[in-house]
Amino acid sequence: MELKDKLRQILKDRYGIESDADVMKEFENFQGVDFGIFVNPQKDEAKSA
């Protein structure tokens, strides 16, 4: 089984995505990932005290 076939099987089993149209629909509705906690600087509590 090729990698693309394995991926298609995982998408079908876990998410119910069975066709290219289903994949495109999910990408259009994807909200993205919020990386804000990794890129926003933290306040240094020691300096403010």
Secondary structure, DSSP 8 states (H G I E B T S, - for coil): --HHHHHHHHHHHHH---SHHHHHHHHHH------HHHHS----HHHH-
